Amino acid sequence: MQLTDVRDIAASPEVVWAAILDADVLKECLAGCESMSGSPEAGFEAAVVQKVGPVKARFTGVVSLTDMVPPRSLTLSGEGKGGAAGFAKGSARVTMEPIEIGTRLSYTVEAHVGGKLAQLGSRIIDGFAKKMADDFFTRFQAAVEAPDADDVPDEKLARSTEKKKGWFKRIIGG
């Protein structure tokens, strides 16, 4: 399965680059991610719980970042084992280019599964992989974009118990 898409993110390529290398951002953006640790140089270890059709499994695995050309492009590759459910592996080739409003992030995702998961059929697997990639990059865009903290009224911040969109951008001052 291969999926290609583009997102225009209202942040500089340097801010987007910093976010995609951050384990906390990756954890927040990956649905079902229970833990993510490591570094861009050594790779990340992750634990993710996912339900694909009738199969629910806890995957443990690694994510590596290769082909890095700061702040232009990289490849995110991951492989996880889900015990009796099987395995999942995939990669996302990500490119970033400056545009008037910030950064155009383009990605091509490839995913493969084996074991019990593969028995579900390509339509279910492809649909799940597309949804997971869309969700990841939607969450990633939300983590990076947002009005500056100064633009949000104090009383609105005081009432909110949720994490605000764009928390990463505000942390690094981008």
N, C-alpha and C positions, 0 to 999 in steps of 0.2 A: 504494500500500500504506500502511495506517495501523495503528499498534500503540499501544495504551494499556496502562500498567501502573503499579503503586504499589509502593514499597519503604519500609519503616520502618527508619531508620538511627539507631543509638544514638550520636548526636552532636547538638549544638545546631544550629539553623538557621544561625547565624553561621559555625560550623566547616564545615558543608556548603557554604555559599555561598563561603567562601574556597577550598575545594577545587575547586569547579567553575569557578573563575576562574583556576586555576593551570595553566600550560602543562605542567609536569612531571606533574601528576596526569592531565591529559587524555591525554598521551602514554602513560603507564603503563596507562591504562584502555582505550585503543583498540588492539585486536588488530592486529598487523602494522604498527603505527606506527613508522617509522624515525626521524622527526624531527618536532618541533613547536616552533615559536618564535613570538614575538610577545607581544601583550598583549591584555587584554580590551577596551580602548578601541580599539586599531588593528586587532584581529583576529589570528588565528593563521595561519601557513603550515605545512602538513603534507605529509609524504610517507608513503604507506601502501602496503604490498604485500598484496594480497588474492587469494584463489583462489575464484572462484564457479563451481561446476560444473567444466567442463574449461578455463575461461578464468582464467589467472593474469595479473595486471597490476600495475604500479606506478603508483599514482595520486598526482598532485601537485595540491594545491589549497589552498583557504582555508576557514577556519572563522570565522564572525563571531558575536558575542554581541549581541543586540538586545533591546528591550523589557525592559530590566533594572529591577527593582524590588527593591533590596537589603533584606533577605535573603529575599525572598519568591518571585520568579519571574524567568525569563529565557527567551529563545529561542536555542538553538544552531543555526546554519545552516551547512551545508558544501556545497562543490561541488568535485569532483575530476575531472581528466581522466586517462584511462588509455591514451592513444595509440590504437592500433588496436582495443583492447578497448572503447572508448567512454567514456562518462562516467557518473558517479553524483552525485546531489545529494539532499540531504535536510535535514530540520530536526527538532528536538526541542523542544517546548514543555515547560518544566520548572517545576513549582511546588513550594514547600517550605512546610510549615506545622508549627508546634511541636505535639508530642504528648508524652504523659507520658514515654516512653522516649527522646525526642530529636526527630527530624524525620521527618515523612511526606513523602517525595519522590514526586510523581506526574509522569508524563511521557506525552506523546503524540508519537510519531515518525511522520514521513511520509518515504518514500523513492521516488526515481524514477531509472531508468537509461535509457541510450540506446546506440545503436551495437551492437556484437557482443553485449554483455551482454544487451540487450533481446531478442535472438533466443533466449535460453535458455528463455524462458517464465516466466509469472508465478508458477507454483508454486515453481520453483527460486529465483527472485529474492525472492519474499515470505519463503520459508523462511530464506534467507541473511540478509535484512534483520532478521528477527525474532531470529535467533541473534546477529547482531552487536549489536543493541540490548540484548538480554539480557546478553550477555557484558560490554558496556561498563558497564552499571549494576551488575552483580554485582561487577566489578573496582572500580568507583567506591565501592561500599559497603564492600568489603574494605579499600580504601585509607584510608577515613575511620574505620572502626570497628576496635577492638581493645582488649584490656586495656592499661592504662598500662604503660610499660616497667618500672615498679617491681613490677608484678604478675607479671612473667615471671622465673623463676629464672635467675640469672646463668649457671649451667652450661649451661642450655638455649640461651641467647643465644650463648655461646662456641662451642657445637657447630654452630650453624646458619650456613650460608653464604647462605641465601636472605633476601630482603627480608621483613621481618615485616609481617603485616597491620596496618593502622592506622598506617603510617609517617607519613602526613601529619598525622594528629591529634596524634601525639607531637611532631612538629616545631613545630607552632604552639602546643602546650601546651593543646589543647582538651579 
